[in-house]
Amino acid sequence: METLLAGKRVLVVEDESLVAELVADIADDMSAERVGIVATVGQALKSIATEPWDLAILDFNLQGTPSWPVAEALRDRGIPYLMVSGYGQDLIVDPGTPLLAKPYSVADFVAAIRLVCHATPSSHNVAGATGSGTLAGSGAPPVTPRLR
């Protein structure tokens, strides 16, 4: 797999542990320097405020709560992110939000990360590479560290 995330610290914000681990494994395979996992909006906000993240992968629905506050905090800090959702783009009201629709393939995920890492603000919503998914940092919370 390509080394697109070499030297980058990636925050995975996902409440489904198996999905979070899969995304973290892919980020590891893409040579991420560090991958952290949090499962709630509160944990994500604390982590963003206290850790130096370079990129975030953000599930839209975290235990029944929309993750918009997390997306806003990421934007405020200039941290690029990819929102992932099984709800489709209808619930995503900000047209500048990079979105990958579930279900998606590893190839779609990698293509979406490539685009987010190299995107300008106006180029976030584009189709995934293979077509199944669509891309339309001490009070730190418990982050599952995944150090390489």
Secondary structure as GFF3:
##gff-version 3
##sequence-region A 1 148
A	DSSP	beta_strand	9	13	.	.	.	ID=ss1
A	DSSP	alpha_helix	17	29	.	.	.	ID=ss2
A	DSSP	beta_strand	34	38	.	.	.	ID=ss3
A	DSSP	alpha_helix	41	50	.	.	.	ID=ss4
A	DSSP	beta_strand	55	59	.	.	.	ID=ss5
A	DSSP	beta_strand	61	62	.	.	.	ID=ss6
A	DSSP	beta_strand	65	66	.	.	.	ID=ss7
A	DSSP	alpha_helix	68	76	.	.	.	ID=ss8
A	DSSP	beta_strand	81	85	.	.	.	ID=ss9
A	DSSP	three_ten_helix	89	91	.	.	.	ID=ss10
A	DSSP	beta_strand	99	101	.	.	.	ID=ss11
A	DSSP	alpha_helix	106	118	.	.	.	ID=ss12
A	DSSP	three_ten_helix	121	123	.	.	.	ID=ss13
A	DSSP	beta_strand	126	127	.	.	.	ID=ss14
A	DSSP	beta_strand	134	135	.	.	.	ID=ss15
A	DSSP	beta_strand	144	147	.	.	.	ID=ss16
###
